[in-house]
Amino acid sequence: MPDSDVTWVTVAESSEVMIGSVVPVDERDVVVWRTSDGAPCVMDARCPHEWSHLAVEGVVDGDQLICCSHFWRFERTGDASTVDRQGRRTERSPISVFRCRELEDRIEALIPVERMAS
């Protein structure tokens, strides 16, 4: 995607996103959460499986965001999987993740222009 098709936007204040929380950014349809080491992650708000909203159905587990509707596990890279009762991992459809950064007291994400609110 060319640089002109994306722009840095503030998606949350740093203090709003605690480790373990999932914060919705409704006007962009993304969620913001932190990994166990405090790194922010910005991804689509909807699970690609059955469109559950991850700010409602999502739970942070270390460095993964889990959709509790059907237990899809999302890495901060967007890779997804499920784990069955025997511990076997099955790869699932990935979720979109947006490059992000934390500057001073805010979290910004590189969001495609077409997702910008009008």
PyMOL commands that place a pseudoatom at each C-alpha (Angstrom):
pseudoatom trace, name=CA, resn=MET, resi=1, chain=A, elem=C, hetatm=0, pos=[0.000, 0.000, 0.000]
pseudoatom trace, name=CA, resn=PRO, resi=2, chain=A, elem=C, hetatm=0, pos=[1.575, 3.344, -1.008]
pseudoatom trace, name=CA, resn=ASP, resi=3, chain=A, elem=C, hetatm=0, pos=[2.312, 5.788, 1.832]
pseudoatom trace, name=CA, resn=SER, resi=4, chain=A, elem=C, hetatm=0, pos=[-0.293, 8.220, 0.479]
pseudoatom trace, name=CA, resn=ASP, resi=5, chain=A, elem=C, hetatm=0, pos=[-3.006, 5.609, 1.139]
pseudoatom trace, name=CA, resn=VAL, resi=6, chain=A, elem=C, hetatm=0, pos=[-2.370, 5.492, 4.907]
pseudoatom trace, name=CA, resn=THR, resi=7, chain=A, elem=C, hetatm=0, pos=[-2.037, 8.063, 7.669]
pseudoatom trace, name=CA, resn=TRP, resi=8, chain=A, elem=C, hetatm=0, pos=[-1.073, 8.093, 11.359]
pseudoatom trace, name=CA, resn=VAL, resi=9, chain=A, elem=C, hetatm=0, pos=[-4.099, 8.707, 13.570]
pseudoatom trace, name=CA, resn=THR, resi=10, chain=A, elem=C, hetatm=0, pos=[-4.510, 8.776, 17.342]
pseudoatom trace, name=CA, resn=VAL, resi=11, chain=A, elem=C, hetatm=0, pos=[-6.597, 5.747, 18.353]
pseudoatom trace, name=CA, resn=ALA, resi=12, chain=A, elem=C, hetatm=0, pos=[-6.368, 6.006, 22.158]
pseudoatom trace, name=CA, resn=GLU, resi=13, chain=A, elem=C, hetatm=0, pos=[-4.782, 7.825, 25.037]
pseudoatom trace, name=CA, resn=SER, resi=14, chain=A, elem=C, hetatm=0, pos=[-2.015, 5.666, 26.550]
pseudoatom trace, name=CA, resn=SER, resi=15, chain=A, elem=C, hetatm=0, pos=[-3.663, 5.737, 29.971]
pseudoatom trace, name=CA, resn=GLU, resi=16, chain=A, elem=C, hetatm=0, pos=[-6.886, 4.236, 28.524]
pseudoatom trace, name=CA, resn=VAL, resi=17, chain=A, elem=C, hetatm=0, pos=[-5.200, 1.010, 27.433]
pseudoatom trace, name=CA, resn=MET, resi=18, chain=A, elem=C, hetatm=0, pos=[-4.103, -1.055, 30.407]
pseudoatom trace, name=CA, resn=ILE, resi=19, chain=A, elem=C, hetatm=0, pos=[-2.490, -4.483, 30.136]
pseudoatom trace, name=CA, resn=GLY, resi=20, chain=A, elem=C, hetatm=0, pos=[-5.375, -6.949, 29.934]
pseudoatom trace, name=CA, resn=SER, resi=21, chain=A, elem=C, hetatm=0, pos=[-7.944, -4.500, 28.553]
pseudoatom trace, name=CA, resn=VAL, resi=22, chain=A, elem=C, hetatm=0, pos=[-9.405, -4.336, 25.040]
pseudoatom trace, name=CA, resn=VAL, resi=23, chain=A, elem=C, hetatm=0, pos=[-10.409, -0.802, 24.045]
pseudoatom trace, name=CA, resn=PRO, resi=24, chain=A, elem=C, hetatm=0, pos=[-12.780, -0.133, 21.123]
pseudoatom trace, name=CA, resn=VAL, resi=25, chain=A, elem=C, hetatm=0, pos=[-12.138, 2.650, 18.637]
pseudoatom trace, name=CA, resn=ASP, resi=26, chain=A, elem=C, hetatm=0, pos=[-15.589, 2.688, 17.087]
pseudoatom trace, name=CA, resn=GLU, resi=27, chain=A, elem=C, hetatm=0, pos=[-15.068, 5.360, 14.453]
pseudoatom trace, name=CA, resn=ARG, resi=28, chain=A, elem=C, hetatm=0, pos=[-12.228, 3.257, 12.958]
pseudoatom trace, name=CA, resn=ASP, resi=29, chain=A, elem=C, hetatm=0, pos=[-13.718, -0.197, 13.750]
pseudoatom trace, name=CA, resn=VAL, resi=30, chain=A, elem=C, hetatm=0, pos=[-10.495, -1.321, 15.448]
pseudoatom trace, name=CA, resn=VAL, resi=31, chain=A, elem=C, hetatm=0, pos=[-9.508, -2.336, 18.969]
pseudoatom trace, name=CA, resn=VAL, resi=32, chain=A, elem=C, hetatm=0, pos=[-6.384, -1.465, 20.943]
pseudoatom trace, name=CA, resn=TRP, resi=33, chain=A, elem=C, hetatm=0, pos=[-4.809, -3.788, 23.521]
pseudoatom trace, name=CA, resn=ARG, resi=34, chain=A, elem=C, hetatm=0, pos=[-1.416, -4.391, 25.120]
pseudoatom trace, name=CA, resn=THR, resi=35, chain=A, elem=C, hetatm=0, pos=[0.762, -7.483, 25.193]
pseudoatom trace, name=CA, resn=SER, resi=36, chain=A, elem=C, hetatm=0, pos=[2.095, -8.811, 28.498]
pseudoatom trace, name=CA, resn=ASP, resi=37, chain=A, elem=C, hetatm=0, pos=[5.149, -6.562, 28.178]
pseudoatom trace, name=CA, resn=GLY, resi=38, chain=A, elem=C, hetatm=0, pos=[2.959, -3.485, 27.584]
pseudoatom trace, name=CA, resn=ALA, resi=39, chain=A, elem=C, hetatm=0, pos=[3.433, -3.120, 23.824]
pseudoatom trace, name=CA, resn=PRO, resi=40, chain=A, elem=C, hetatm=0, pos=[0.303, -1.734, 22.133]
pseudoatom trace, name=CA, resn=CYS, resi=41, chain=A, elem=C, hetatm=0, pos=[-1.447, -3.620, 19.338]
pseudoatom trace, name=CA, resn=VAL, resi=42, chain=A, elem=C, hetatm=0, pos=[-4.154, -2.271, 16.994]
pseudoatom trace, name=CA, resn=MET, resi=43, chain=A, elem=C, hetatm=0, pos=[-6.268, -4.702, 14.987]
pseudoatom trace, name=CA, resn=ASP, resi=44, chain=A, elem=C, hetatm=0, pos=[-9.657, -5.071, 13.341]
pseudoatom trace, name=CA, resn=ALA, resi=45, chain=A, elem=C, hetatm=0, pos=[-12.478, -4.968, 15.876]
pseudoatom trace, name=CA, resn=ARG, resi=46, chain=A, elem=C, hetatm=0, pos=[-14.286, -7.947, 14.346]
pseudoatom trace, name=CA, resn=CYS, resi=47, chain=A, elem=C, hetatm=0, pos=[-13.272, -11.600, 14.545]
pseudoatom trace, name=CA, resn=PRO, resi=48, chain=A, elem=C, hetatm=0, pos=[-13.091, -12.972, 10.983]
pseudoatom trace, name=CA, resn=HIS, resi=49, chain=A, elem=C, hetatm=0, pos=[-14.872, -16.163, 12.076]
pseudoatom trace, name=CA, resn=GLU, resi=50, chain=A, elem=C, hetatm=0, pos=[-18.371, -14.909, 12.901]
pseudoatom trace, name=CA, resn=TRP, resi=51, chain=A, elem=C, hetatm=0, pos=[-17.854, -11.152, 13.188]
pseudoatom trace, name=CA, resn=SER, resi=52, chain=A, elem=C, hetatm=0, pos=[-17.922, -10.993, 17.020]
pseudoatom trace, name=CA, resn=HIS, resi=53, chain=A, elem=C, hetatm=0, pos=[-16.756, -7.623, 18.333]
pseudoatom trace, name=CA, resn=LEU, resi=54, chain=A, elem=C, hetatm=0, pos=[-13.456, -8.133, 20.125]
pseudoatom trace, name=CA, resn=ALA, resi=55, chain=A, elem=C, hetatm=0, pos=[-13.999, -5.253, 22.573]
pseudoatom trace, name=CA, resn=VAL, resi=56, chain=A, elem=C, hetatm=0, pos=[-16.971, -7.272, 23.897]
pseudoatom trace, name=CA, resn=GLU, resi=57, chain=A, elem=C, hetatm=0, pos=[-15.931, -10.891, 23.242]
pseudoatom trace, name=CA, resn=GLY, resi=58, chain=A, elem=C, hetatm=0, pos=[-12.143, -10.456, 23.363]
pseudoatom trace, name=CA, resn=VAL, resi=59, chain=A, elem=C, hetatm=0, pos=[-9.857, -11.330, 26.277]
pseudoatom trace, name=CA, resn=VAL, resi=60, chain=A, elem=C, hetatm=0, pos=[-6.121, -10.702, 26.439]
pseudoatom trace, name=CA, resn=ASP, resi=61, chain=A, elem=C, hetatm=0, pos=[-4.047, -13.771, 27.326]
pseudoatom trace, name=CA, resn=GLY, resi=62, chain=A, elem=C, hetatm=0, pos=[-0.375, -12.789, 27.491]
pseudoatom trace, name=CA, resn=ASP, resi=63, chain=A, elem=C, hetatm=0, pos=[0.600, -11.870, 23.937]
pseudoatom trace, name=CA, resn=GLN, resi=64, chain=A, elem=C, hetatm=0, pos=[-2.645, -13.050, 22.332]
pseudoatom trace, name=CA, resn=LEU, resi=65, chain=A, elem=C, hetatm=0, pos=[-6.159, -11.702, 22.006]
pseudoatom trace, name=CA, resn=ILE, resi=66, chain=A, elem=C, hetatm=0, pos=[-8.744, -14.473, 22.303]
pseudoatom trace, name=CA, resn=CYS, resi=67, chain=A, elem=C, hetatm=0, pos=[-12.241, -14.244, 20.857]
pseudoatom trace, name=CA, resn=CYS, resi=68, chain=A, elem=C, hetatm=0, pos=[-14.355, -15.971, 23.498]
pseudoatom trace, name=CA, resn=SER, resi=69, chain=A, elem=C, hetatm=0, pos=[-17.193, -16.685, 21.045]
pseudoatom trace, name=CA, resn=HIS, resi=70, chain=A, elem=C, hetatm=0, pos=[-15.328, -19.691, 19.591]
pseudoatom trace, name=CA, resn=PHE, resi=71, chain=A, elem=C, hetatm=0, pos=[-11.854, -19.352, 21.145]
pseudoatom trace, name=CA, resn=TRP, resi=72, chain=A, elem=C, hetatm=0, pos=[-9.923, -18.131, 18.151]
pseudoatom trace, name=CA, resn=ARG, resi=73, chain=A, elem=C, hetatm=0, pos=[-6.511, -16.882, 19.312]
pseudoatom trace, name=CA, resn=PHE, resi=74, chain=A, elem=C, hetatm=0, pos=[-4.908, -13.901, 17.567]
pseudoatom trace, name=CA, resn=GLU, resi=75, chain=A, elem=C, hetatm=0, pos=[-1.199, -13.131, 17.690]
pseudoatom trace, name=CA, resn=ARG, resi=76, chain=A, elem=C, hetatm=0, pos=[-0.117, -9.506, 17.512]
pseudoatom trace, name=CA, resn=THR, resi=77, chain=A, elem=C, hetatm=0, pos=[1.018, -10.322, 13.945]
pseudoatom trace, name=CA, resn=GLY, resi=78, chain=A, elem=C, hetatm=0, pos=[-2.599, -11.131, 13.013]
pseudoatom trace, name=CA, resn=ASP, resi=79, chain=A, elem=C, hetatm=0, pos=[-2.015, -14.884, 12.727]
pseudoatom trace, name=CA, resn=ALA, resi=80, chain=A, elem=C, hetatm=0, pos=[-4.915, -16.874, 14.149]
pseudoatom trace, name=CA, resn=SER, resi=81, chain=A, elem=C, hetatm=0, pos=[-5.397, -20.394, 15.463]
pseudoatom trace, name=CA, resn=THR, resi=82, chain=A, elem=C, hetatm=0, pos=[-7.529, -22.570, 17.675]
pseudoatom trace, name=CA, resn=VAL, resi=83, chain=A, elem=C, hetatm=0, pos=[-6.328, -25.250, 20.079]
pseudoatom trace, name=CA, resn=ASP, resi=84, chain=A, elem=C, hetatm=0, pos=[-8.350, -28.438, 20.528]
pseudoatom trace, name=CA, resn=ARG, resi=85, chain=A, elem=C, hetatm=0, pos=[-8.700, -30.542, 23.675]
pseudoatom trace, name=CA, resn=GLN, resi=86, chain=A, elem=C, hetatm=0, pos=[-5.645, -32.604, 22.777]
pseudoatom trace, name=CA, resn=GLY, resi=87, chain=A, elem=C, hetatm=0, pos=[-3.559, -29.435, 22.435]
pseudoatom trace, name=CA, resn=ARG, resi=88, chain=A, elem=C, hetatm=0, pos=[-3.371, -29.546, 18.622]
pseudoatom trace, name=CA, resn=ARG, resi=89, chain=A, elem=C, hetatm=0, pos=[-3.229, -26.124, 17.023]
pseudoatom trace, name=CA, resn=THR, resi=90, chain=A, elem=C, hetatm=0, pos=[-5.198, -25.423, 13.834]
pseudoatom trace, name=CA, resn=GLU, resi=91, chain=A, elem=C, hetatm=0, pos=[-4.385, -22.328, 11.785]
pseudoatom trace, name=CA, resn=ARG, resi=92, chain=A, elem=C, hetatm=0, pos=[-7.364, -20.042, 11.104]
pseudoatom trace, name=CA, resn=SER, resi=93, chain=A, elem=C, hetatm=0, pos=[-8.057, -16.946, 8.987]
pseudoatom trace, name=CA, resn=PRO, resi=94, chain=A, elem=C, hetatm=0, pos=[-5.852, -14.036, 10.038]
pseudoatom trace, name=CA, resn=ILE, resi=95, chain=A, elem=C, hetatm=0, pos=[-7.065, -10.674, 11.277]
pseudoatom trace, name=CA, resn=SER, resi=96, chain=A, elem=C, hetatm=0, pos=[-5.825, -7.301, 10.011]
pseudoatom trace, name=CA, resn=VAL, resi=97, chain=A, elem=C, hetatm=0, pos=[-3.270, -5.624, 12.261]
pseudoatom trace, name=CA, resn=PHE, resi=98, chain=A, elem=C, hetatm=0, pos=[-2.209, -2.007, 11.880]
pseudoatom trace, name=CA, resn=ARG, resi=99, chain=A, elem=C, hetatm=0, pos=[1.273, -0.713, 12.549]
pseudoatom trace, name=CA, resn=CYS, resi=100, chain=A, elem=C, hetatm=0, pos=[1.178, 1.367, 15.712]
pseudoatom trace, name=CA, resn=ARG, resi=101, chain=A, elem=C, hetatm=0, pos=[3.384, 3.496, 17.919]
pseudoatom trace, name=CA, resn=GLU, resi=102, chain=A, elem=C, hetatm=0, pos=[3.170, 5.096, 21.317]
pseudoatom trace, name=CA, resn=LEU, resi=103, chain=A, elem=C, hetatm=0, pos=[4.161, 8.751, 21.446]
pseudoatom trace, name=CA, resn=GLU, resi=104, chain=A, elem=C, hetatm=0, pos=[4.113, 10.697, 24.696]
pseudoatom trace, name=CA, resn=ASP, resi=105, chain=A, elem=C, hetatm=0, pos=[0.592, 10.056, 26.047]
pseudoatom trace, name=CA, resn=ARG, resi=106, chain=A, elem=C, hetatm=0, pos=[-1.134, 8.587, 22.995]
pseudoatom trace, name=CA, resn=ILE, resi=107, chain=A, elem=C, hetatm=0, pos=[-1.240, 5.498, 20.790]
pseudoatom trace, name=CA, resn=GLU, resi=108, chain=A, elem=C, hetatm=0, pos=[-1.273, 6.074, 17.049]
pseudoatom trace, name=CA, resn=ALA, resi=109, chain=A, elem=C, hetatm=0, pos=[-1.927, 3.621, 14.241]
pseudoatom trace, name=CA, resn=LEU, resi=110, chain=A, elem=C, hetatm=0, pos=[-1.199, 3.713, 10.532]
pseudoatom trace, name=CA, resn=ILE, resi=111, chain=A, elem=C, hetatm=0, pos=[-4.768, 3.482, 9.207]
pseudoatom trace, name=CA, resn=PRO, resi=112, chain=A, elem=C, hetatm=0, pos=[-5.789, 3.173, 5.529]
pseudoatom trace, name=CA, resn=VAL, resi=113, chain=A, elem=C, hetatm=0, pos=[-7.396, 6.381, 4.281]
pseudoatom trace, name=CA, resn=GLU, resi=114, chain=A, elem=C, hetatm=0, pos=[-10.551, 4.519, 3.187]
pseudoatom trace, name=CA, resn=ARG, resi=115, chain=A, elem=C, hetatm=0, pos=[-11.189, 3.593, 6.844]
pseudoatom trace, name=CA, resn=MET, resi=116, chain=A, elem=C, hetatm=0, pos=[-11.111, 7.193, 7.979]
pseudoatom trace, name=CA, resn=ALA, resi=117, chain=A, elem=C, hetatm=0, pos=[-14.401, 8.597, 9.305]
pseudoatom trace, name=CA, resn=SER, resi=118, chain=A, elem=C, hetatm=0, pos=[-15.941, 11.225, 7.075]
for i in range(1, 118): cmd.bond("trace and resi %d" % i, "trace and resi %d" % (i + 1))
show_as sticks, trace
zoom trace
